[in-house]
């Protein structure tokens, strides 16, 4: 799973399982943000909105369980 970890200028740092890769930010949609799950599409990438929402929901549940 490819996840946007952070942006550093024109570079996006992507988490890919146990490694990090860097790609040009121009290859991502303009509205892509940190934490988004992305998928390779042709010469660029698109945001997988469904997987991003599921991932954020899992993280929120985990956070809530820590404070319960």
C-alpha positions in Angstrom: 0.0 0.0 0.0 1.4 3.4 -1.0 0.7 6.2 1.6 1.8 9.8 1.4 3.9 10.3 4.5 4.9 13.9 3.9 5.9 16.6 1.4 9.3 18.2 1.1 9.1 21.0 -1.4 8.4 19.4 -4.8 8.9 15.9 -3.5 6.4 13.6 -1.9 7.8 11.0 0.5 5.8 7.8 0.1 5.6 4.9 2.6 5.6 1.6 0.8 5.3 -1.2 3.5 8.8 -1.1 5.1 10.5 1.4 2.8 10.2 5.0 1.7 10.3 6.2 -1.9 10.3 9.8 -3.2 8.3 10.9 -6.2 7.8 14.3 -7.8 4.8 16.0 -6.3 3.6 16.9 -9.8 2.7 13.2 -10.3 0.0 13.4 -7.6 -3.4 15.1 -7.8 -3.3 18.7 -6.6 -5.7 17.8 -3.7 -3.5 14.9 -2.4 -2.6 15.2 1.2 -0.5 13.5 3.9 -2.0 10.2 4.9 -3.7 9.6 1.6 -3.5 6.1 0.0 -2.4 6.4 -3.6 -2.3 4.0 -6.6 -0.2 4.1 -9.7 -2.2 5.2 -12.8 -0.4 5.5 -16.1 2.4 8.1 -15.7 1.0 9.4 -12.4 -0.9 8.5 -9.3 -4.5 8.9 -8.0 -5.9 9.0 -4.5 -7.8 5.9 -3.5 -10.5 7.6 -1.5 -12.1 4.4 -0.3 -8.9 3.0 1.1 -7.9 6.3 2.6 -11.2 6.6 4.4 -10.9 3.0 5.7 -7.3 3.6 6.9 -8.3 6.8 8.7 -11.2 5.1 10.4 -9.0 2.3 11.6 -6.5 4.8 13.0 -9.2 6.8 14.7 -10.6 3.6 16.3 -7.2 2.7 17.6 -6.6 6.2 19.0 -10.0 6.1 20.7 -9.3 2.7 22.2 -6.0 4.1 23.8 -8.0 6.8 25.6 -10.9 4.6 26.7 
